[in-house]
Amino acid sequence: MGLVSDARHPPGAPVDLAPAPVPPWYRDFAWRDGRLEIRKTAIRLRLDRHLVAEIASWVLWLAILMAVATWARLTRRTVKRLAFVPDRPRPWYLLGGAARWAGIECGGRQVEADAVVYFDDVTAGQPPASLNGRRLNFACTDISKGHVARVFEEIFGYPLLVNPETAQGDIVAKSETNGVHDGRIVAAPTKRRDGFCYQRLIDTAGPDGYCRDLRTPCVGGRPVVVWVKLKPQNSRFAIHNRKAVLRDPAEVYSPEELVLITAFNARMGLDWGGLDILRDRDGRLYIVDVNKTDVGPVIALSWRDKIVSMNRLSAALKRLIT
């Protein structure tokens, strides 16, 4: 997948010190062909009872977030600032939420910021030149499934990718595009399709029959929390979760695995972002997805787990930019 650039900020050109006005949040969405479309990514979501329930939960969560953010701003002793290029994260993006939770000011001039974050909700892109010395995620320019899998094999030493035309048995086909949740199990051998990535089928089902995804938000390249997401086997690739629980990274990963995950993030150039990690029945880990503009916290978490997660993530973010 080739790199794309924002026409407003050609690669290598310094960005304007004055931040552009942020459009109203509702302009992020459109209604097309009976589906809710996210304008930035062109991803379309079917409006069903699950999505309506999640939107309602998000409205309540954002109210809590804004209340905590207000309190954090009123009680802070020192002012920390983050600038973003080319886009500023909305509160439902985990980075924006964690910054506000910590009382960190988002936006403003780069020269006044403690750090500048490359924030662009695209699979592959090129950040504009930054006028600030402290830059986050500027080296994370490609999060396509194929690139993630190749870096994973380089760091962990065993493959995730398969050749669909020579493999035998069930494998997984996914779009290279980030965030579309279109994974499906196909029988190999099968003809390769342009724009798709083919991976081994990882068996994450527990004794209860539910598949488990290990969503792992990382700050400074290191895992901070793990959200164990449970899904029925017949909807393991869906965006909705039946349940999610908070775990400490040391409970989920061995010391050796934590070292490898940190090395993986360094190779990807990921200073902030979420990893989707799977543990196969044989015990091996597989990093199957990277998201530098992750949304969160996971809606299916309890309110307690959401609050504990935000406390940990916001504290880690403040340490990162101090």
Buried (B, 14 or more C-beta within 10 A) or exposed (E): BEEEBBEEBEEEEEBBEEBEEEEEEEEBEEEEEEEBBBEBBEBBBEEEEBBEEBEEBBEEBBEBBEEBBEEBBEEBEEEBBBBBBBBBBBBBBBBBBBBBBBBBBBBBBBEEBBBBBBBBBBBBBBBBBBBBEBBBBBBBBBBBBBBBBBBBBEBBEEEBBBEBEEBEEEBBBBBBBBBBEEBEEBEBBEEEEEEBBBBBBBEBBEEEEBBBBBBBBBBBBBBBBBBBBBBEEEEBBEBBBEEBBBBEBEEBBEEEBBEBBBBBBEBBBBBBBBBBBBBEEEEEBBBBBBBBBBBBBBBBBEEEBBBBBBBBBBBBBBEBBE
